[in-house]
Amino acid sequence: MDRLRNFGFLLKDVSRLSGLNFEREASSLNLTLAQSKVLIYLQRNEGISQVRLAELTDTDPMTLVRNLDRPAGGPAGTRSRQSHRTGARRRSGRPALSSAGNG
């Protein structure tokens, strides 16, 4: 049992250090790890719903909306929201990258 606990600790520590390293390297882009995850999943999954995007990025939907709306979430003009056809309840729509963000 000690080996398994030690392995779990090491795995968690490597994950933490990798996140810190990423944020240090991405600081010149004014991106956090959470914002980067959102942008990567948006690029790979065009038309994804906000709920599914929140699940994939391991955040709750409200935190995801804040990451999408935050100006530092990427270069200006790289994000948009497409309206959803079912009306006001789903008015936030589906997050998307604009053509400027796909290049």
PDB file as gemmi writes it, atoms N, CA and C in Angstrom:
CRYST1    1.000    1.000    1.000  90.00  90.00  90.00 P 1                      
ATOM      1  N   MET A   1       0.820  -1.204   0.000  1.00  0.00           N  
ATOM      2  CA  MET A   1       0.000   0.000   0.000  1.00  0.00           C  
ATOM      3  C   MET A   1       0.858   1.261   0.000  1.00  0.00           C  
ATOM      4  N   ASP A   2       1.997   1.221   0.673  1.00  0.00           N  
ATOM      5  CA  ASP A   2       2.883   2.383   0.706  1.00  0.00           C  
ATOM      6  C   ASP A   2       3.369   2.769  -0.682  1.00  0.00           C  
ATOM      7  N   ARG A   3       3.690   1.765  -1.513  1.00  0.00           N  
ATOM      8  CA  ARG A   3       4.161   2.060  -2.869  1.00  0.00           C  
ATOM      9  C   ARG A   3       3.084   2.764  -3.685  1.00  0.00           C  
ATOM     10  N   LEU A   4       1.846   2.301  -3.548  1.00  0.00           N  
ATOM     11  CA  LEU A   4       0.740   2.910  -4.290  1.00  0.00           C  
ATOM     12  C   LEU A   4       0.503   4.343  -3.832  1.00  0.00           C  
ATOM     13  N   ARG A   5       0.556   4.581  -2.546  1.00  0.00           N  
ATOM     14  CA  ARG A   5       0.371   5.936  -2.016  1.00  0.00           C  
ATOM     15  C   ARG A   5       1.514   6.842  -2.483  1.00  0.00           C  
ATOM     16  N   ASN A   6       2.734   6.329  -2.463  1.00  0.00           N  
ATOM     17  CA  ASN A   6       3.886   7.104  -2.912  1.00  0.00           C  
ATOM     18  C   ASN A   6       3.772   7.429  -4.408  1.00  0.00           C  
ATOM     19  N   PHE A   7       3.318   6.445  -5.212  1.00  0.00           N  
ATOM     20  CA  PHE A   7       3.147   6.674  -6.638  1.00  0.00           C  
ATOM     21  C   PHE A   7       2.091   7.752  -6.883  1.00  0.00           C  
ATOM     22  N   GLY A   8       0.979   7.675  -6.170  1.00  0.00           N  
ATOM     23  CA  GLY A   8      -0.076   8.681  -6.308  1.00  0.00           C  
ATOM     24  C   GLY A   8       0.428  10.070  -5.967  1.00  0.00           C  
ATOM     25  N   PHE A   9       1.222  10.167  -4.894  1.00  0.00           N  
ATOM     26  CA  PHE A   9       1.793  11.463  -4.517  1.00  0.00           C  
ATOM     27  C   PHE A   9       2.704  11.985  -5.624  1.00  0.00           C  
ATOM     28  N   LEU A  10       3.568  11.120  -6.150  1.00  0.00           N  
ATOM     29  CA  LEU A  10       4.489  11.544  -7.207  1.00  0.00           C  
ATOM     30  C   LEU A  10       3.737  11.968  -8.469  1.00  0.00           C  
ATOM     31  N   LEU A  11       2.705  11.213  -8.820  1.00  0.00           N  
ATOM     32  CA  LEU A  11       1.918  11.549 -10.005  1.00  0.00           C  
ATOM     33  C   LEU A  11       1.242  12.908  -9.854  1.00  0.00           C  
ATOM     34  N   LYS A  12       0.661  13.158  -8.689  1.00  0.00           N  
ATOM     35  CA  LYS A  12       0.014  14.442  -8.425  1.00  0.00           C  
ATOM     36  C   LYS A  12       1.029  15.582  -8.447  1.00  0.00           C  
ATOM     37  N   ASP A  13       2.201  15.344  -7.899  1.00  0.00           N  
ATOM     38  CA  ASP A  13       3.236  16.374  -7.873  1.00  0.00           C  
ATOM     39  C   ASP A  13       3.743  16.691  -9.280  1.00  0.00           C  
ATOM     40  N   VAL A  14       3.913  15.669 -10.112  1.00  0.00           N  
ATOM     41  CA  VAL A  14       4.334  15.890 -11.503  1.00  0.00           C  
ATOM     42  C   VAL A  14       3.278  16.704 -12.243  1.00  0.00           C  
ATOM     43  N   SER A  15       1.999  16.393 -12.007  1.00  0.00           N  
ATOM     44  CA  SER A  15       0.914  17.145 -12.630  1.00  0.00           C  
ATOM     45  C   SER A  15       0.954  18.614 -12.198  1.00  0.00           C  
ATOM     46  N   ARG A  16       1.135  18.844 -10.919  1.00  0.00           N  
ATOM     47  CA  ARG A  16       1.201  20.213 -10.387  1.00  0.00           C  
ATOM     48  C   ARG A  16       2.373  20.970 -10.997  1.00  0.00           C  
ATOM     49  N   LEU A  17       3.535  20.344 -11.041  1.00  0.00           N  
ATOM     50  CA  LEU A  17       4.720  20.995 -11.585  1.00  0.00           C  
ATOM     51  C   LEU A  17       4.591  21.247 -13.084  1.00  0.00           C  
ATOM     52  N   SER A  18       3.951  20.328 -13.798  1.00  0.00           N  
ATOM     53  CA  SER A  18       3.723  20.532 -15.235  1.00  0.00           C  
ATOM     54  C   SER A  18       2.821  21.730 -15.479  1.00  0.00           C  
ATOM     55  N   GLY A  19       1.782  21.872 -14.646  1.00  0.00           N  
ATOM     56  CA  GLY A  19       0.888  23.019 -14.761  1.00  0.00           C  
ATOM     57  C   GLY A  19       1.614  24.331 -14.494  1.00  0.00           C  
ATOM     58  N   LEU A  20       2.450  24.329 -13.455  1.00  0.00           N  
ATOM     59  CA  LEU A  20       3.222  25.543 -13.152  1.00  0.00           C  
ATOM     60  C   LEU A  20       4.182  25.886 -14.284  1.00  0.00           C  
ATOM     61  N   ASN A  21       4.822  24.875 -14.845  1.00  0.00           N  
ATOM     62  CA  ASN A  21       5.744  25.095 -15.961  1.00  0.00           C  
ATOM     63  C   ASN A  21       4.998  25.652 -17.175  1.00  0.00           C  
ATOM     64  N   PHE A  22       3.827  25.086 -17.460  1.00  0.00           N  
ATOM     65  CA  PHE A  22       3.038  25.580 -18.581  1.00  0.00           C  
ATOM     66  C   PHE A  22       2.665  27.037 -18.378  1.00  0.00           C  
ATOM     67  N   GLU A  23       2.169  27.368 -17.189  1.00  0.00           N  
ATOM     68  CA  GLU A  23       1.763  28.752 -16.937  1.00  0.00           C  
ATOM     69  C   GLU A  23       2.933  29.717 -17.028  1.00  0.00           C  
ATOM     70  N   ARG A  24       4.104  29.287 -16.615  1.00  0.00           N  
ATOM     71  CA  ARG A  24       5.284  30.146 -16.733  1.00  0.00           C  
ATOM     72  C   ARG A  24       5.604  30.386 -18.214  1.00  0.00           C  
ATOM     73  N   GLU A  25       5.553  29.335 -19.015  1.00  0.00           N  
ATOM     74  CA  GLU A  25       5.866  29.459 -20.440  1.00  0.00           C  
ATOM     75  C   GLU A  25       4.778  30.242 -21.192  1.00  0.00           C  
ATOM     76  N   ALA A  26       3.527  30.091 -20.772  1.00  0.00           N  
ATOM     77  CA  ALA A  26       2.417  30.742 -21.466  1.00  0.00           C  
ATOM     78  C   ALA A  26       2.156  32.161 -20.960  1.00  0.00           C  
ATOM     79  N   SER A  27       2.902  32.596 -19.964  1.00  0.00           N  
ATOM     80  CA  SER A  27       2.649  33.935 -19.407  1.00  0.00           C  
ATOM     81  C   SER A  27       2.858  35.036 -20.443  1.00  0.00           C  
ATOM     82  N   SER A  28       3.730  34.819 -21.404  1.00  0.00           N  
ATOM     83  CA  SER A  28       3.942  35.833 -22.439  1.00  0.00           C  
ATOM     84  C   SER A  28       2.708  35.995 -23.330  1.00  0.00           C  
ATOM     85  N   LEU A  29       1.840  34.990 -23.343  1.00  0.00           N  
ATOM     86  CA  LEU A  29       0.602  35.054 -24.119  1.00  0.00           C  
ATOM     87  C   LEU A  29      -0.582  35.540 -23.284  1.00  0.00           C  
ATOM     88  N   ASN A  30      -0.338  35.818 -22.002  1.00  0.00           N  
ATOM     89  CA  ASN A  30      -1.391  36.209 -21.066  1.00  0.00           C  
ATOM     90  C   ASN A  30      -2.487  35.157 -20.968  1.00  0.00           C  
ATOM     91  N   LEU A  31      -2.094  33.878 -20.974  1.00  0.00           N  
ATOM     92  CA  LEU A  31      -3.034  32.777 -20.872  1.00  0.00           C  
ATOM     93  C   LEU A  31      -2.782  31.984 -19.597  1.00  0.00           C  
ATOM     94  N   THR A  32      -3.868  31.571 -18.957  1.00  0.00           N  
ATOM     95  CA  THR A  32      -3.750  30.641 -17.846  1.00  0.00           C  
ATOM     96  C   THR A  32      -3.908  29.226 -18.405  1.00  0.00           C  
ATOM     97  N   LEU A  33      -3.624  28.233 -17.589  1.00  0.00           N  
ATOM     98  CA  LEU A  33      -3.803  26.849 -18.013  1.00  0.00           C  
ATOM     99  C   LEU A  33      -5.275  26.587 -18.341  1.00  0.00           C  
ATOM    100  N   ALA A  34      -6.187  27.100 -17.519  1.00  0.00           N  
ATOM    101  CA  ALA A  34      -7.618  26.889 -17.759  1.00  0.00           C  
ATOM    102  C   ALA A  34      -8.053  27.518 -19.090  1.00  0.00           C  
ATOM    103  N   GLN A  35      -7.590  28.722 -19.371  1.00  0.00           N  
ATOM    104  CA  GLN A  35      -7.936  29.388 -20.628  1.00  0.00           C  
ATOM    105  C   GLN A  35      -7.360  28.619 -21.813  1.00  0.00           C  
ATOM    106  N   SER A  36      -6.151  28.120 -21.662  1.00  0.00           N  
ATOM    107  CA  SER A  36      -5.515  27.359 -22.738  1.00  0.00           C  
ATOM    108  C   SER A  36      -6.281  26.077 -23.031  1.00  0.00           C  
ATOM    109  N   LYS A  37      -6.733  25.395 -21.980  1.00  0.00           N  
ATOM    110  CA  LYS A  37      -7.526  24.185 -22.177  1.00  0.00           C  
ATOM    111  C   LYS A  37      -8.787  24.483 -22.966  1.00  0.00           C  
ATOM    112  N   VAL A  38      -9.453  25.574 -22.617  1.00  0.00           N  
ATOM    113  CA  VAL A  38     -10.681  25.951 -23.315  1.00  0.00           C  
ATOM    114  C   VAL A  38     -10.387  26.196 -24.788  1.00  0.00           C  
ATOM    115  N   LEU A  39      -9.355  26.961 -25.082  1.00  0.00           N  
ATOM    116  CA  LEU A  39      -9.024  27.275 -26.481  1.00  0.00           C  
ATOM    117  C   LEU A  39      -8.641  26.020 -27.263  1.00  0.00           C  
ATOM    118  N   ILE A  40      -7.909  25.113 -26.644  1.00  0.00           N  
ATOM    119  CA  ILE A  40      -7.503  23.875 -27.324  1.00  0.00           C  
ATOM    120  C   ILE A  40      -8.717  23.008 -27.634  1.00  0.00           C  
ATOM    121  N   TYR A  41      -9.605  22.835 -26.638  1.00  0.00           N  
ATOM    122  CA  TYR A  41     -10.801  22.022 -26.877  1.00  0.00           C  
ATOM    123  C   TYR A  41     -11.724  22.668 -27.897  1.00  0.00           C  
ATOM    124  N   LEU A  42     -11.816  23.988 -27.916  1.00  0.00           N  
ATOM    125  CA  LEU A  42     -12.630  24.661 -28.925  1.00  0.00           C  
ATOM    126  C   LEU A  42     -12.075  24.421 -30.325  1.00  0.00           C  
ATOM    127  N   GLN A  43     -10.762  24.465 -30.439  1.00  0.00           N  
ATOM    128  CA  GLN A  43     -10.155  24.252 -31.749  1.00  0.00           C  
ATOM    129  C   GLN A  43     -10.375  22.818 -32.229  1.00  0.00           C  
ATOM    130  N   ARG A  44     -10.311  21.864 -31.321  1.00  0.00           N  
ATOM    131  CA  ARG A  44     -10.432  20.447 -31.693  1.00  0.00           C  
ATOM    132  C   ARG A  44     -11.874  19.977 -31.843  1.00  0.00           C  
ATOM    133  N   ASN A  45     -12.820  20.685 -31.247  1.00  0.00           N  
ATOM    134  CA  ASN A  45     -14.216  20.246 -31.224  1.00  0.00           C  
ATOM    135  C   ASN A  45     -15.146  21.372 -31.646  1.00  0.00           C  
ATOM    136  N   GLU A  46     -15.107  21.738 -32.894  1.00  0.00           N  
ATOM    137  CA  GLU A  46     -15.936  22.829 -33.384  1.00  0.00           C  
ATOM    138  C   GLU A  46     -17.414  22.525 -33.168  1.00  0.00           C  
ATOM    139  N   GLY A  47     -18.166  23.496 -32.644  1.00  0.00           N  
ATOM    140  CA  GLY A  47     -19.592  23.333 -32.425  1.00  0.00           C  
ATOM    141  C   GLY A  47     -19.940  22.656 -31.106  1.00  0.00           C  
ATOM    142  N   ILE A  48     -18.959  22.448 -30.246  1.00  0.00           N  
ATOM    143  CA  ILE A  48     -19.188  21.780 -28.961  1.00  0.00           C  
ATOM    144  C   ILE A  48     -20.066  22.658 -28.072  1.00  0.00           C  
ATOM    145  N   SER A  49     -20.910  22.040 -27.251  1.00  0.00           N  
ATOM    146  CA  SER A  49     -21.758  22.818 -26.345  1.00  0.00           C  
ATOM    147  C   SER A  49     -20.938  23.280 -25.144  1.00  0.00           C  
ATOM    148  N   GLN A  50     -21.422  24.333 -24.488  1.00  0.00           N  
ATOM    149  CA  GLN A  50     -20.724  24.837 -23.304  1.00  0.00           C  
ATOM    150  C   GLN A  50     -20.708  23.798 -22.194  1.00  0.00           C  
ATOM    151  N   VAL A  51     -21.779  23.042 -22.062  1.00  0.00           N  
ATOM    152  CA  VAL A  51     -21.841  22.014 -21.015  1.00  0.00           C  
ATOM    153  C   VAL A  51     -20.772  20.952 -21.264  1.00  0.00           C  
ATOM    154  N   ARG A  52     -20.672  20.482 -22.494  1.00  0.00           N  
ATOM    155  CA  ARG A  52     -19.668  19.455 -22.817  1.00  0.00           C  
ATOM    156  C   ARG A  52     -18.261  20.026 -22.678  1.00  0.00           C  
ATOM    157  N   LEU A  53     -18.065  21.264 -23.088  1.00  0.00           N  
ATOM    158  CA  LEU A  53     -16.761  21.908 -22.954  1.00  0.00           C  
ATOM    159  C   LEU A  53     -16.371  22.026 -21.481  1.00  0.00           C  
ATOM    160  N   ALA A  54     -17.325  22.359 -20.638  1.00  0.00           N  
ATOM    161  CA  ALA A  54     -17.057  22.430 -19.193  1.00  0.00           C  
ATOM    162  C   ALA A  54     -16.643  21.056 -18.656  1.00  0.00           C  
ATOM    163  N   GLU A  55     -17.304  20.005 -19.114  1.00  0.00           N  
ATOM    164  CA  GLU A  55     -16.943  18.654 -18.682  1.00  0.00           C  
ATOM    165  C   GLU A  55     -15.519  18.298 -19.113  1.00  0.00           C  
ATOM    166  N   LEU A  56     -15.197  18.589 -20.353  1.00  0.00           N  
ATOM    167  CA  LEU A  56     -13.873  18.241 -20.878  1.00  0.00           C  
ATOM    168  C   LEU A  56     -12.749  19.011 -20.192  1.00  0.00           C  
ATOM    169  N   THR A  57     -13.012  20.250 -19.826  1.00  0.00           N  
ATOM    170  CA  THR A  57     -11.981  21.070 -19.194  1.00  0.00           C  
ATOM    171  C   THR A  57     -12.011  20.962 -17.674  1.00  0.00           C  
ATOM    172  N   ASP A  58     -12.885  20.117 -17.157  1.00  0.00           N  
ATOM    173  CA  ASP A  58     -12.986  19.859 -15.721  1.00  0.00           C  
ATOM    174  C   ASP A  58     -13.285  21.131 -14.934  1.00  0.00           C  
ATOM    175  N   THR A  59     -14.237  21.920 -15.459  1.00  0.00           N  
ATOM    176  CA  THR A  59     -14.690  23.129 -14.779  1.00  0.00           C  
ATOM    177  C   THR A  59     -16.215  23.115 -14.747  1.00  0.00           C  
ATOM    178  N   ASP A  60     -16.785  23.968 -13.931  1.00  0.00           N  
ATOM    179  CA  ASP A  60     -18.240  24.094 -13.953  1.00  0.00           C  
ATOM    180  C   ASP A  60     -18.607  25.105 -15.041  1.00  0.00           C  
ATOM    181  N   PRO A  61     -19.842  25.052 -15.549  1.00  0.00           N  
ATOM    182  CA  PRO A  61     -20.232  25.925 -16.653  1.00  0.00           C  
ATOM    183  C   PRO A  61     -20.054  27.424 -16.384  1.00  0.00           C  
ATOM    184  N   MET A  62     -20.292  27.883 -15.162  1.00  0.00           N  
ATOM    185  CA  MET A  62     -20.140  29.309 -14.873  1.00  0.00           C  
ATOM    186  C   MET A  62     -18.673  29.740 -14.937  1.00  0.00           C  
ATOM    187  N   THR A  63     -17.772  28.910 -14.444  1.00  0.00           N  
ATOM    188  CA  THR A  63     -16.339  29.220 -14.543  1.00  0.00           C  
ATOM    189  C   THR A  63     -15.914  29.238 -16.002  1.00  0.00           C  
ATOM    190  N   LEU A  64     -16.458  28.317 -16.774  1.00  0.00           N  
ATOM    191  CA  LEU A  64     -16.151  28.278 -18.201  1.00  0.00           C  
ATOM    192  C   LEU A  64     -16.571  29.573 -18.880  1.00  0.00           C  
ATOM    193  N   VAL A  65     -17.766  30.072 -18.560  1.00  0.00           N  
ATOM    194  CA  VAL A  65     -18.246  31.325 -19.154  1.00  0.00           C  
ATOM    195  C   VAL A  65     -17.304  32.461 -18.810  1.00  0.00           C  
ATOM    196  N   ARG A  66     -16.831  32.509 -17.566  1.00  0.00           N  
ATOM    197  CA  ARG A  66     -15.883  33.568 -17.181  1.00  0.00           C  
ATOM    198  C   ARG A  66     -14.584  33.440 -17.986  1.00  0.00           C  
ATOM    199  N   ASN A  67     -14.108  32.215 -18.199  1.00  0.00           N  
ATOM    200  CA  ASN A  67     -12.897  32.028 -19.001  1.00  0.00           C  
ATOM    201  C   ASN A  67     -13.119  32.438 -20.448  1.00  0.00           C  
ATOM    202  N   LEU A  68     -14.310  32.172 -20.965  1.00  0.00           N  
ATOM    203  CA  LEU A  68     -14.616  32.566 -22.344  1.00  0.00           C  
ATOM    204  C   LEU A  68     -14.730  34.075 -22.492  1.00  0.00           C  
ATOM    205  N   ASP A  69     -15.283  34.730 -21.474  1.00  0.00           N  
ATOM    206  CA  ASP A  69     -15.514  36.168 -21.550  1.00  0.00           C  
ATOM    207  C   ASP A  69     -14.310  37.005 -21.154  1.00  0.00           C  
ATOM    208  N   ARG A  70     -13.339  36.405 -20.482  1.00  0.00           N  
ATOM    209  CA  ARG A  70     -12.168  37.140 -20.018  1.00  0.00           C  
ATOM    210  C   ARG A  70     -11.359  37.621 -21.222  1.00  0.00           C  
ATOM    211  N   PRO A  71     -11.055  38.909 -21.274  1.00  0.00           N  
ATOM    212  CA  PRO A  71     -10.313  39.459 -22.420  1.00  0.00           C  
ATOM    213  C   PRO A  71      -8.974  38.783 -22.655  1.00  0.00           C  
ATOM    214  N   ALA A  72      -8.317  38.326 -21.606  1.00  0.00           N  
ATOM    215  CA  ALA A  72      -7.008  37.705 -21.778  1.00  0.00           C  
ATOM    216  C   ALA A  72      -7.123  36.261 -22.232  1.00  0.00           C  
ATOM    217  N   GLY A  73      -8.335  35.815 -22.557  1.00  0.00           N  
ATOM    218  CA  GLY A  73      -8.552  34.433 -22.966  1.00  0.00           C  
ATOM    219  C   GLY A  73      -7.988  34.117 -24.338  1.00  0.00           C  
ATOM    220  N   GLY A  74      -7.325  35.044 -24.951  1.00  0.00           N  
ATOM    221  CA  GLY A  74      -6.725  34.823 -26.257  1.00  0.00           C  
ATOM    222  C   GLY A  74      -6.660  36.130 -27.004  1.00  0.00           C  
ATOM    223  N   PRO A  75      -6.019  36.114 -28.130  1.00  0.00           N  
ATOM    224  CA  PRO A  75      -5.929  37.343 -28.925  1.00  0.00           C  
ATOM    225  C   PRO A  75      -7.308  37.868 -29.281  1.00  0.00           C  
ATOM    226  N   ALA A  76      -7.430  39.168 -29.361  1.00  0.00           N  
ATOM    227  CA  ALA A  76      -8.716  39.802 -29.650  1.00  0.00           C  
ATOM    228  C   ALA A  76      -9.313  39.238 -30.932  1.00  0.00           C  
ATOM    229  N   GLY A  77     -10.597  38.955 -30.883  1.00  0.00           N  
ATOM    230  CA  GLY A  77     -11.299  38.478 -32.072  1.00  0.00           C  
ATOM    231  C   GLY A  77     -11.160  36.995 -32.339  1.00  0.00           C  
ATOM    232  N   THR A  78     -10.600  36.224 -31.410  1.00  0.00           N  
ATOM    233  CA  THR A  78     -10.436  34.799 -31.685  1.00  0.00           C  
ATOM    234  C   THR A  78     -11.575  33.960 -31.141  1.00  0.00           C  
ATOM    235  N   ARG A  79     -12.469  34.563 -30.360  1.00  0.00           N  
ATOM    236  CA  ARG A  79     -13.577  33.798 -29.790  1.00  0.00           C  
ATOM    237  C   ARG A  79     -14.898  34.452 -30.157  1.00  0.00           C  
ATOM    238  N   SER A  80     -15.904  33.629 -30.261  1.00  0.00           N  
ATOM    239  CA  SER A  80     -17.254  34.142 -30.470  1.00  0.00           C  
ATOM    240  C   SER A  80     -18.223  33.114 -29.918  1.00  0.00           C  
ATOM    241  N   ARG A  81     -19.490  33.495 -29.852  1.00  0.00           N  
ATOM    242  CA  ARG A  81     -20.519  32.543 -29.455  1.00  0.00           C  
ATOM    243  C   ARG A  81     -21.547  32.482 -30.551  1.00  0.00           C  
ATOM    244  N   GLN A  82     -21.883  31.277 -30.929  1.00  0.00           N  
ATOM    245  CA  GLN A  82     -22.905  31.088 -31.954  1.00  0.00           C  
ATOM    246  C   GLN A  82     -24.238  30.891 -31.254  1.00  0.00           C  
ATOM    247  N   SER A  83     -25.267  31.586 -31.723  1.00  0.00           N  
ATOM    248  CA  SER A  83     -26.592  31.462 -31.118  1.00  0.00           C  
ATOM    249  C   SER A  83     -27.105  30.040 -31.268  1.00  0.00           C  
ATOM    250  N   HIS A  84     -27.855  29.627 -30.271  1.00  0.00           N  
ATOM    251  CA  HIS A  84     -28.459  28.301 -30.326  1.00  0.00           C  
ATOM    252  C   HIS A  84     -29.889  28.458 -30.819  1.00  0.00           C  
ATOM    253  N   ARG A  85     -30.342  27.542 -31.625  1.00  0.00           N  
ATOM    254  CA  ARG A  85     -31.646  27.668 -32.286  1.00  0.00           C  
ATOM    255  C   ARG A  85     -32.837  27.476 -31.361  1.00  0.00           C  
ATOM    256  N   THR A  86     -32.646  26.995 -30.120  1.00  0.00           N  
ATOM    257  CA  THR A  86     -33.792  26.692 -29.263  1.00  0.00           C  
ATOM    258  C   THR A  86     -34.237  27.855 -28.401  1.00  0.00           C  
ATOM    259  N   GLY A  87     -33.625  29.021 -28.501  1.00  0.00           N  
ATOM    260  CA  GLY A  87     -34.181  30.189 -27.850  1.00  0.00           C  
ATOM    261  C   GLY A  87     -33.432  30.730 -26.660  1.00  0.00           C  
ATOM    262  N   ALA A  88     -34.153  31.533 -25.861  1.00  0.00           N  
ATOM    263  CA  ALA A  88     -33.557  32.341 -24.791  1.00  0.00           C  
ATOM    264  C   ALA A  88     -32.887  31.518 -23.707  1.00  0.00           C  
ATOM    265  N   ARG A  89     -33.458  30.385 -23.355  1.00  0.00           N  
ATOM    266  CA  ARG A  89     -32.868  29.579 -22.285  1.00  0.00           C  
ATOM    267  C   ARG A  89     -31.449  29.167 -22.640  1.00  0.00           C  
ATOM    268  N   ARG A  90     -31.177  28.968 -23.897  1.00  0.00           N  
ATOM    269  CA  ARG A  90     -29.862  28.553 -24.331  1.00  0.00           C  
ATOM    270  C   ARG A  90     -29.185  29.676 -25.089  1.00  0.00           C  
ATOM    271  N   ARG A  91     -29.509  30.917 -24.703  1.00  0.00           N  
ATOM    272  CA  ARG A  91     -29.041  32.063 -25.491  1.00  0.00           C  
ATOM    273  C   ARG A  91     -27.529  32.208 -25.500  1.00  0.00           C  
ATOM    274  N   SER A  92     -26.841  31.619 -24.513  1.00  0.00           N  
ATOM    275  CA  SER A  92     -25.392  31.741 -24.501  1.00  0.00           C  
ATOM    276  C   SER A  92     -24.776  31.003 -25.672  1.00  0.00           C  
ATOM    277  N   GLY A  93     -25.486  30.041 -26.225  1.00  0.00           N  
ATOM    278  CA  GLY A  93     -25.059  29.397 -27.449  1.00  0.00           C  
ATOM    279  C   GLY A  93     -23.860  28.502 -27.286  1.00  0.00           C  
ATOM    280  N   ARG A  94     -23.200  28.280 -28.384  1.00  0.00           N  
ATOM    281  CA  ARG A  94     -22.041  27.405 -28.412  1.00  0.00           C  
ATOM    282  C   ARG A  94     -20.795  28.256 -28.614  1.00  0.00           C  
ATOM    283  N   PRO A  95     -19.792  28.063 -27.761  1.00  0.00           N  
ATOM    284  CA  PRO A  95     -18.555  28.835 -27.931  1.00  0.00           C  
ATOM    285  C   PRO A  95     -17.839  28.378 -29.197  1.00  0.00           C  
ATOM    286  N   ALA A  96     -17.146  29.289 -29.835  1.00  0.00           N  
ATOM    287  CA  ALA A  96     -16.427  28.957 -31.056  1.00  0.00           C  
ATOM    288  C   ALA A  96     -15.237  29.891 -31.217  1.00  0.00           C  
ATOM    289  N   LEU A  97     -14.278  29.425 -31.979  1.00  0.00           N  
ATOM    290  CA  LEU A  97     -13.164  30.278 -32.373  1.00  0.00           C  
ATOM    291  C   LEU A  97     -13.534  30.919 -33.694  1.00  0.00           C  
ATOM    292  N   SER A  98     -13.212  32.186 -33.855  1.00  0.00           N  
ATOM    293  CA  SER A  98     -13.447  32.819 -35.145  1.00  0.00           C  
ATOM    294  C   SER A  98     -12.334  32.393 -36.098  1.00  0.00           C  
ATOM    295  N   SER A  99     -12.437  32.777 -37.337  1.00  0.00           N  
ATOM    296  CA  SER A  99     -11.430  32.372 -38.318  1.00  0.00           C  
ATOM    297  C   SER A  99     -10.037  32.871 -37.944  1.00  0.00           C  
ATOM    298  N   ALA A 100      -9.956  33.982 -37.216  1.00  0.00           N  
ATOM    299  CA  ALA A 100      -8.658  34.498 -36.776  1.00  0.00           C  
ATOM    300  C   ALA A 100      -8.000  33.557 -35.779  1.00  0.00           C  
ATOM    301  N   GLY A 101      -8.801  32.781 -35.046  1.00  0.00           N  
ATOM    302  CA  GLY A 101      -8.257  31.887 -34.035  1.00  0.00           C  
ATOM    303  C   GLY A 101      -7.935  30.516 -34.565  1.00  0.00           C  
ATOM    304  N   ASN A 102      -8.313  30.218 -35.798  1.00  0.00           N  
ATOM    305  CA  ASN A 102      -8.068  28.889 -36.349  1.00  0.00           C  
ATOM    306  C   ASN A 102      -6.759  28.808 -37.114  1.00  0.00           C  
ATOM    307  N   GLY A 103      -6.080  29.894 -37.275  1.00  0.00           N  
ATOM    308  CA  GLY A 103      -4.881  29.896 -38.104  1.00  0.00           C  
ATOM    309  C   GLY A 103      -3.693  29.790 -37.301  1.00  0.00           C  
TER     310      GLY A 103                                                      
END                                                                             
